[in-house]
Amino acid sequence: MYSRWNRNWTKAMAFAVIILATLACSTSSLFGPTPTPVIREVTRVVEIPVTRVVTAPPSEPPINLAGQWYNTTTTTMTTIIWTGYEFMVASMYDTEDREIRPVTLSEWDGTRIKWSYYLAANDLTITYTMTSLVGDRLNCEWTNTAGSSGTRTLDRE
């Protein structure tokens, strides 16, 4: 037979177990969530030595290409200048129509010049590539955006 003391003790123990279980389950909310590791990206700056090569531009052009060149077929005057280190097509002018032709490309590769201009009346871009320079005659090949091509000789003015 259980005494009254035994029954109270059993109730007290059961109550204590319930309280302890409740506390054990809810203590995580008392101290906040469990921290998770934070991954941070670290940027490292590394100096790399750079060698800069500067070449002095030649004082004289390698060929006698600078000047005004007249195309008798298209009646255009092309002005080529020497900038100190490369040739460049500075302008194109149609002497018959009295219109400036916008130069869209000018490249010098060290031996030959290539340039393009836009012809608004026909909505074409025409590209000239130098093939040779013989005295005062500049020989070129040309192509346009319509697929036509040919050769032209420009005369020094």
C-alpha positions in Angstrom: 0.0 0.0 0.0 1.1 3.3 -0.9 1.2 6.0 1.7 0.1 9.4 1.2 3.8 10.5 1.2 4.6 8.1 -1.6 1.8 9.3 -3.7 2.8 13.0 -3.3 6.4 12.1 -4.0 5.4 10.3 -7.2 3.3 13.3 -8.3 6.1 15.7 -7.4 8.6 13.6 -9.4 6.3 13.4 -12.4 5.7 17.2 -12.2 9.5 17.8 -11.9 10.2 15.6 -15.0 7.5 17.5 -17.0 9.0 20.9 -15.9 12.6 19.8 -16.7 11.6 18.4 -20.1 9.8 21.7 -20.9 12.8 23.7 -19.9 15.2 21.5 -21.9 13.1 22.0 -25.0 12.6 25.7 -24.7 16.1 26.8 -23.6 17.2 27.3 -27.1 14.8 30.2 -27.5 16.2 31.7 -24.3 19.7 32.0 -25.8 18.7 32.7 -29.4 19.2 30.5 -32.4 22.3 28.4 -32.8 24.9 30.5 -34.7 25.8 29.4 -38.2 29.2 29.9 -39.6 29.6 33.0 -41.8 31.7 32.7 -45.0 33.3 35.9 -46.1 35.1 36.5 -49.3 38.6 38.0 -48.8 40.0 40.1 -51.6 43.8 40.2 -51.9 45.5 42.9 -53.8 48.7 41.8 -55.4 51.1 44.2 -57.1 52.4 43.1 -60.5 55.4 44.8 -62.0 54.7 46.3 -65.4 57.2 47.0 -68.0 56.2 49.8 -70.3 57.8 50.0 -73.7 57.7 53.3 -75.4 58.9 53.7 -78.9 59.9 57.0 -80.3 58.0 57.9 -83.4 60.2 58.2 -86.5 60.8 61.8 -87.5 60.5 61.0 -91.3 57.7 59.0 -93.0 58.9 55.7 -94.5 57.5 56.6 -97.9 56.4 59.7 -99.7 52.6 59.2 -99.3 51.4 62.4 -97.6 49.6 64.8 -99.9 46.5 65.3 -101.9 45.5 62.5 -104.3 43.0 62.9 -107.1 40.8 60.1 -108.4 39.7 61.0 -111.9 37.0 58.4 -112.0 35.1 59.5 -108.9 36.3 63.1 -108.9 37.3 62.9 -105.3 40.3 64.5 -103.6 41.8 62.4 -100.8 44.1 64.1 -98.3 46.7 61.8 -96.6 48.8 63.2 -93.8 51.7 61.9 -91.7 51.0 62.3 -88.0 54.6 61.6 -86.8 54.1 57.8 -86.5 51.5 56.8 -89.1 49.7 57.9 -92.2 46.1 58.8 -92.0 43.4 59.9 -94.4 42.4 63.3 -93.1 39.6 64.1 -95.6 37.8 63.2 -98.8 36.1 65.8 -101.0 34.1 65.3 -104.2 35.2 68.1 -106.4 32.3 67.7 -108.8 29.5 67.5 -106.3 31.3 69.8 -103.8 30.6 67.4 -101.0 32.7 66.1 -98.2 32.8 62.3 -98.0 32.9 61.1 -94.4 36.0 59.0 -93.7 34.9 56.0 -91.6 38.2 54.1 -91.4 41.9 54.9 -91.8 44.5 52.3 -91.0 48.3 52.3 -91.6 50.0 48.9 -91.1 53.5 50.2 -91.6 53.7 49.5 -95.3 50.3 50.4 -96.8 47.2 52.5 -96.0 43.6 51.4 -96.1 40.6 53.7 -95.7 36.8 53.7 -96.1 34.3 56.5 -96.7 30.6 56.7 -96.8 28.7 57.7 -99.9 25.2 58.8 -98.7 23.7 59.1 -102.2 24.0 55.4 -102.8 24.1 54.3 -99.1 27.4 52.6 -99.7 30.7 52.3 -97.8 33.7 52.2 -100.1 37.0 50.8 -98.9 40.4 51.6 -100.7 43.5 49.5 -100.0 46.9 50.7 -101.3 48.6 48.2 -103.5 51.6 50.3 -104.6 53.1 53.8 -104.8 54.9 54.5 -108.0 56.2 58.1 -108.1 53.1 60.3 -108.0 50.6 57.5 -108.7 48.9 55.7 -105.8 47.5 52.4 -107.0 44.6 50.9 -105.0 42.1 48.2 -104.9 38.6 49.1 -103.8 35.5 47.2 -102.6 32.0 48.5 -101.6 29.2 47.2 -99.4 27.2 46.2 -102.4 29.9 43.6 -103.4 31.5 45.5 -106.2 35.3 45.8 -106.5 38.0 47.0 -108.8 41.2 49.0 -109.0 41.9 52.8 -109.1 44.9 54.9 -109.6 45.0 58.2 -107.7 47.3 61.0 -109.0 49.2 63.3 -106.7 48.1 66.9 -107.0 
